[in-house]
Amino acid sequence: MGDFKSALATTASISTILQFLSGVLICRKIVRKGTCGDTSCFPFVAGFASCSLWLRYGCLIEDVSLIVVNCVGAFLQLSYVFIYLLYSPKKTTILRQLGAVTLVLFLTLAYVHYESDPHIARTRMGLICCSMTLLFFVAPFSVLTQVIRTKSSESLPFPLIVTTFVVSCQWFTYGVLLNDQFVQIPNAFGCILSALQLSLFVIYPKSNITKSEKWSTKDIPPRIL
């Protein structure tokens, strides 16, 4: 069981980092065009916050896999934010978002640091991380409403949904092995939501995809677990 847990942690970490790297496609297009236009940077800002919080939780429970994958995730998400800053006409908006997120992170991490009871610190940090991840998973419901209304799944990014389903299943299983409900709950929800999204491809098949199909930051899940 120990070997299986180690192997699962490794594959889940690799899958998650590959998912994080999908943001490179967005930033590459921005650099090539010389502007990010009206696309929002907030998913990456929120992703940086999520990875930072999960990183702290990983340190609290002393889990190497959570620490490594969220270190990489926080670095990548922050890198994407800086690229947006370079090419965005709305730099003030991005700086405000980043400032607000940094303040929330500082207050949260300061509380955890000065909490005298380690068990309470772990529990409350886990609740915060779990709640944030659940909020990110709920976000695609607006897209699902559009799919059902238009009876077309063209607005759904199939590769990213499949990736999210696989990653969620991996982390859910890992959470079971850790006996950690804060890892289990959001990923169980992620598995269900991803499966629901995948079922829409069967119910409402895509028409032929053209080369004009575009990626947006809405396609990037800004979370780790």
N, C-alpha and C positions, 0 to 999 in steps of 0.2 A: 504493500500500500504506500509505503514511503517513496518508492521509486516511481509509482504512478503519479503521486502528488507532485513530485519534482518535475516529471515530464510534462504534466498538465500545466504547471506554473510556467515552464519554459515556453511551451507552445502558445499559451494564452498571452504571455508577454510579447512574443514575436508578432502574433496576430494583431494585438492592440497597437503596437508601434507601427505596423504597416498601415493600419487604419488611420493613425495620426498623420502618416506621411501623405495621405490623400490631399491634405491641404497644400502640398507642394504644387499640385496641378492648378489650383486657384492662383497661387502666388506667381507661378510661371507665366500664366496668361496675363496677369496684371503687369509684370515686368515687361513682357513683350509689347503690350499695348501702351505702357507708360502711364496708366491711370487705372484706378480701381472703380471709377465711375460712381454709381450710387449703391454698389453692393456694401452690405453692412459688415463691419469688422467685429461686431459684438459676439458672434459665435466663438471666435478665437479668443476674445477677452474672457468670455465665460469659461471656455475650455482651459485657459490658464488658471483661473480660479479653482475650477474643479480638480485639476491635476495637483495643484498646490495643497488643497485640503486633503485629498486622498494620500498624498505623499506624507503629510503629517500623521494621518491615521496609520499608515503603514509603519511609520517610525514608532508610534505608540504601541502597536501590537508586535513590533519587531519582525515584520514579514519582508524578506529581501525582495521578493517578486513585486510586491506593491510599491516598494521604494524605488526600485530600478525603473519600472515601466512609467511611473509618474514623474520621476526625474526627467526622463526623456520627453514625456508628454508636455510637461511644463515648459521645458526649453523650446520645443518645437512650436507650441502655441504662442509663446512670447515672441519667437522669431517671426511668425506670421503677422503678429500685431505690428512689429516694427516695419515690416515690408509695407503694410497698409499705411503706416504713418508716412513713409517716404513717398507714396504714390497717391495718397488720398487728398482731395480738395477740402475735406472736412476734418482737418487734423485736430481742431479744438474738441470736436465731438469724441474722437477716439481717446484723446488725452483725458477728457472728463470720465469716460467709461473706465479707462485704466486706473485713474485716480480713485474712483469710487470702489472698484473691485479691490485695489490695493489696501484701502482703508478697512474694508470689511475683513480682508485676510489678516491684516495686522491685529485688529481687535479680537478676531477669533483665535488666532495663534497665541496672542498674549494671554487670553483667558486660559487656554489649555496649558500654557507654560506655568502659570501661577496657581493653577488648581492643585490643591494639596492632596486630593484623593485621586490616585492614578486610575482607579476603576471608573469613577465618575467622569474623568477627563476622556477616557476611551469611549465610554457610552455616549456622551454628548457629542463628541467629535464624530462618532459613527453615525449618529442621528442626523447631524448636519450634512455629512457626505451623502448619506442615503437619500435624504430629502432633495438635495440638489440634483442627484442623478435621476431621480424619479421625475423631477420637473423637466429635465432635458428629454426624457423619454416621452413625456406627454406632448411636447411641442409638435411632433409630426401629425397630431390628430387633425389639425387644420387642413393639411394636405390630403388626409384620408377623406375628409368631408368633400373636398373638391373632386377627388377620384370618383366617389360614389355619385356625386351630382352630375358629373360629365360622362360617367360610365366609361372612363378611359384611364389606364394606368401609366400614361406617358409621362406624367409629372413625377413619378416615383423613380428614384435612382436604384435600379435593380442590383448592380454590383455592391453598392454600399449597404443595402438592406440585407443582402446575403452575408456580407462581412459582419454586420452588426449582430445578426442572428447567431453566427458561429462564435463570435467573441463573447456574446452574452451567455451562451450555453457553456463555454469554457469557464468563464468566471463564476457562473452559478455553481457548476460542479466543484470548482476550487473552493468556493464559499462553504459548500456542504462538507468538504474534507476538513476545512478549517473550523467547522462548526461556528461560523460567524454569520449571524443573521443580517448584518449590515452589508455584507457582500452578496448574500443570497437574495434578499428581497428585491433590490433594484434590477438585478440581472434576470431574475425570474420574470419580472415585468417586461424587461427588454426582450426576452425570448418570446413571450406571448405577443407583444406588439409587433415584433419583426415577423413572426409567423402569420399574424393577421395581415400585414402589409404584403407578404409573399402570396397569400391566398387571393389577393386582389388581382394579381397578374393572371391568375387562372379564370377568375370571374369576369374581369374586364381586360382582355388581352390588349397589348400594345399594337398600334399600327407600325409599319416599317419606320425605324428610326433613321433620321437623316443626319448628315454631318453637321447640321446646324444646331443639334441638341447641345445645350450648354450646361456647364457645371455652375453651381453657385454655392455660397457659403451655407445655404440652407441644407445642402446635401451632406455637410460634414457634421457628424455627431460630436458636439463639443464636450465630450465627457470621457472618462476613463472606464468606469465599470458599468 
